[in-house]
Amino acid sequence: MPGNASGVAAVERAISLLEAFTDRDASLSLGELARRTELDKATVLRIARSLAKSSMLVRNEDASWRLGPKLVRLGAIYQSTFRPASIVEPLLAELSDRTGESATFYAREGDMRVCLFRHESSQPIRHSARVGDTMPLDRGAPGRVILAFDGGDDPLAGEIKARGWHCTRGERDPQVASLATPVFRDGRALFGALCLTGPPSRFTDAAVAAHLPILLDGAARLSVAMGGRPGPE
C-alpha cells in the first residue's frame, strides 16, 4: 500500500521515543531524547507532540518531556489481562520438545522453591516432579539460580550471576541433573528460574552445551513477556 513503509517507520520512531525513558528518568530534554533515539530534534519534537495528544507523553513547563498517564492505563490493562500460564506452558512444551528433557519453572516461596509449571519429557527415563512440589533453594540448579539472583553474595552466587546459568548433577537427588537460568519481570526483578531436568547420564558437557542456547533463548523471551530485561546488567 502506498505510504505503508513511511507509516511503519513513524510508528517505530514513536516507539523508540517511549523506550528512550528508563526507570531512572523523571523527564528528558528534547536534546537528550534526540541523542538516545539518534533522531534530529525537529523529528523528535514532531513525534513528541503527536504522542502528547493521546497523553502518552507530557511536556513539562521547562520544555522537557515525561511519560504520560495513558501508559499507566495501558499497563493496568496489560496486568489485568495477562495470564502467565498462557505464556509459560507453551514455552515449556517447546523447550521439552527441542531438548528431549523435562522443562520446569520454579519461583521462590520463602526459604523454598515451588514448582509452578511443568512439562514432562516424553522419554521413558525422566525426573518427575509435580506442580506445587516444594524443594530446597540450596540444592539443585534452579534453587541455586534463585538464590544467586535474589540477593546472594557468596562466591558461588557471584559465579552464577557472572555466567547467567548453572548446572548441577546429583546435588539434590543422585538421579537428577538440572540446568537453569533466571527469568526477570518488571526490569531486573527476579521472577523465577527456568530449568531442564533429567538423569545425569543425559546431561553430559556436550548435551549441556547443546541445550543451553535453547534454554537461554526461552528465558529471554519469557522475561520480555513479563516486562523484564534479560541478559547481563
C-alpha positions as CSV (number, residue, x, y, z in Angstrom):
1,M,0.0,0.0,0.0
2,P,1.3,3.5,-0.8
3,G,2.8,5.2,2.2
4,N,2.8,2.0,4.3
5,A,6.6,1.9,4.7
6,S,6.7,5.5,5.9
7,G,3.8,4.8,8.3
8,V,5.6,1.9,9.8
9,A,8.8,4.0,10.2
10,A,6.8,6.7,12.0
11,V,5.4,4.1,14.4
12,E,8.9,2.7,15.0
13,R,10.2,6.1,15.7
14,A,7.4,6.8,18.2
15,I,8.1,3.6,20.0
16,S,11.8,4.4,20.2
17,L,10.9,7.7,21.8
18,L,8.9,6.0,24.5
19,E,11.6,3.3,25.0
20,A,14.2,6.1,25.5
21,F,12.9,6.5,29.0
22,T,14.2,4.3,31.8
23,D,13.1,3.9,35.4
24,R,15.7,6.5,36.4
25,D,14.3,9.2,34.2
26,A,11.6,11.5,35.7
27,S,11.9,13.6,32.5
28,L,14.2,14.0,29.5
29,S,15.1,17.1,27.5
30,L,14.4,17.3,23.8
31,G,18.2,17.1,23.2
32,E,18.6,14.0,25.3
33,L,15.7,12.3,23.5
34,A,17.3,13.1,20.2
35,R,20.6,11.7,21.4
36,R,19.1,8.5,22.7
37,T,16.9,7.8,19.7
38,E,19.5,9.1,17.1
39,L,16.9,11.3,15.6
40,D,17.1,15.0,14.8
41,K,15.4,17.4,17.2
42,A,12.8,18.5,14.7
43,T,11.6,14.9,14.2
44,V,11.6,14.2,17.9
45,L,9.6,17.3,18.6
46,R,7.0,16.4,16.0
47,I,6.6,12.9,17.3
48,A,6.5,14.0,20.9
49,R,3.7,16.5,20.2
50,S,1.7,13.7,18.4
51,L,2.2,11.4,21.4
52,A,1.2,14.2,23.8
53,K,-2.2,14.5,22.0
54,S,-3.0,11.0,23.3
55,S,-1.4,11.6,26.7
56,M,1.4,9.1,26.1
57,L,3.9,12.0,26.7
58,V,3.5,15.1,28.7
59,R,5.5,18.3,28.2
60,N,6.8,20.0,31.4
61,E,7.0,23.7,32.0
62,D,10.7,23.7,31.4
63,A,10.1,22.1,27.9
64,S,11.4,18.7,29.0
65,W,9.2,15.6,28.4
66,R,7.9,12.8,30.7
67,L,5.8,9.7,30.2
68,G,2.1,10.3,30.2
69,P,-0.9,8.8,32.1
70,K,-2.2,6.9,29.1
71,L,0.7,4.5,29.6
72,V,-0.4,3.8,33.1
73,R,-3.9,2.8,31.9
74,L,-2.4,0.6,29.2
75,G,-0.1,-1.0,31.7
76,A,-3.0,-1.7,34.1
77,I,-5.0,-3.3,31.2
78,Y,-2.0,-5.5,30.4
79,Q,-1.6,-6.6,34.0
80,S,-5.3,-7.4,34.4
81,T,-5.4,-9.5,31.3
82,F,-2.0,-11.1,31.3
83,R,-2.0,-14.8,32.4
84,P,1.5,-16.2,32.9
85,A,0.3,-19.8,32.2
86,S,-0.7,-18.8,28.7
87,I,3.0,-17.9,28.1
88,V,4.9,-20.3,30.3
89,E,3.1,-23.5,29.5
90,P,3.6,-23.4,25.6
91,L,7.2,-22.3,26.2
92,L,7.9,-25.3,28.5
93,A,6.4,-27.6,25.9
94,E,8.6,-26.2,23.2
95,L,11.7,-26.5,25.4
96,S,10.9,-30.1,26.2
97,D,10.3,-31.0,22.5
98,R,13.5,-29.3,21.4
99,T,15.7,-30.8,24.1
100,G,14.0,-34.1,25.0
101,E,14.1,-33.2,28.7
102,S,11.5,-32.1,31.2
103,A,11.1,-28.4,31.4
104,T,10.0,-26.6,34.6
105,F,9.5,-23.2,36.1
106,Y,10.3,-22.5,39.8
107,A,9.6,-19.5,41.9
108,R,10.8,-18.6,45.4
109,E,8.4,-19.2,48.3
110,G,10.1,-18.2,51.5
111,D,13.1,-20.4,52.0
112,M,12.0,-22.9,49.4
113,R,11.3,-23.1,45.7
114,V,8.0,-24.2,44.4
115,C,7.2,-25.8,41.0
116,L,4.7,-23.6,39.3
117,F,4.7,-25.0,35.8
118,R,5.9,-28.3,34.4
119,H,6.1,-30.2,31.1
120,E,7.3,-33.8,31.3
121,S,9.8,-35.3,28.9
122,S,8.5,-38.0,26.6
123,Q,11.5,-40.2,27.3
124,P,10.9,-43.3,29.4
125,I,13.6,-42.4,32.0
126,R,13.0,-38.9,33.3
127,H,12.8,-36.9,36.5
128,S,9.2,-36.5,37.7
129,A,8.0,-33.5,39.7
130,R,4.5,-32.2,40.2
131,V,3.2,-28.7,40.1
132,G,3.1,-27.5,43.7
133,D,6.1,-29.5,44.9
134,T,8.5,-27.6,47.1
135,M,12.2,-28.1,47.1
136,P,15.2,-26.5,48.9
137,L,16.9,-23.4,47.5
138,D,20.4,-24.5,48.3
139,R,20.4,-27.8,46.3
140,G,19.8,-28.1,42.6
141,A,20.4,-25.7,39.7
142,P,17.1,-23.8,39.8
143,G,17.4,-23.2,43.6
144,R,21.0,-22.0,43.2
145,V,20.0,-19.6,40.4
146,I,17.2,-18.2,42.5
147,L,19.5,-17.6,45.4
148,A,22.2,-16.0,43.2
149,F,19.8,-13.6,41.5
150,D,17.8,-12.8,44.6
151,G,20.5,-11.2,46.8
152,G,23.1,-14.0,47.1
153,D,26.6,-12.7,47.8
154,D,28.7,-15.8,48.3
155,P,31.3,-16.9,45.8
156,L,29.1,-19.4,44.0
157,A,26.3,-16.8,43.7
158,G,28.8,-14.5,42.1
159,E,29.9,-17.1,39.6
160,I,26.3,-17.9,38.7
161,K,25.4,-14.2,38.2
162,A,28.5,-13.7,36.0
163,R,27.7,-16.8,33.9
164,G,24.0,-16.4,33.8
165,W,23.1,-20.0,34.3
166,H,24.0,-23.0,36.5
167,C,24.1,-26.8,36.1
168,T,24.1,-29.5,38.8
169,R,24.4,-33.3,38.6
170,G,23.1,-35.2,41.6
171,E,23.3,-32.3,44.1
172,R,19.7,-32.6,45.4
173,D,19.0,-36.2,44.2
174,P,21.7,-38.6,42.9
175,Q,19.3,-39.5,40.0
176,V,18.7,-35.9,38.8
177,A,20.6,-33.3,36.9
178,S,19.4,-29.8,36.2
179,L,20.3,-26.8,34.0
180,A,18.7,-23.5,35.0
181,T,18.7,-19.8,34.2
182,P,16.9,-16.8,35.7
183,V,13.7,-15.1,34.4
184,F,13.1,-11.5,35.2
185,R,10.0,-9.3,35.5
186,D,9.5,-5.5,35.8
187,G,13.0,-4.7,34.8
188,R,15.5,-6.8,36.8
189,A,13.2,-8.1,39.5
190,L,13.7,-11.9,39.7
191,F,10.6,-13.8,38.6
192,G,11.9,-17.3,39.0
193,A,14.1,-20.0,37.3
194,L,13.5,-21.8,34.1
195,C,15.2,-25.2,34.0
196,L,15.6,-28.5,32.2
197,T,15.9,-31.7,34.3
198,G,16.7,-35.3,33.6
199,P,19.1,-38.2,34.6
200,P,22.8,-37.2,35.0
201,S,23.8,-39.6,32.2
202,R,22.0,-37.4,29.7
203,F,23.4,-34.1,31.0
204,T,26.9,-34.5,29.6
205,D,29.0,-31.5,28.9
206,A,28.1,-31.8,25.2
207,A,24.4,-32.1,26.0
208,V,24.5,-29.0,28.3
209,A,26.3,-27.1,25.6
210,A,23.6,-28.0,23.1
211,H,20.7,-27.3,25.5
212,L,22.0,-24.0,26.9
213,P,21.2,-21.7,23.9
214,I,17.7,-23.1,23.7
215,L,17.1,-22.5,27.4
216,L,18.6,-19.0,27.4
217,D,16.5,-18.0,24.4
218,G,13.4,-19.3,26.1
219,A,14.2,-17.4,29.4
220,A,14.9,-14.2,27.4
221,R,11.5,-14.5,25.6
222,L,9.7,-15.1,28.9
223,S,11.5,-12.2,30.6
224,V,10.5,-9.9,27.8
225,A,6.9,-11.1,28.1
226,M,7.0,-10.3,31.8
227,G,8.4,-6.8,31.3
228,G,11.8,-7.9,32.4
229,R,15.3,-7.2,31.0
230,P,17.1,-10.4,30.2
231,G,20.8,-10.8,29.9
232,P,23.7,-9.3,31.9
233,E,23.3,-5.9,33.7
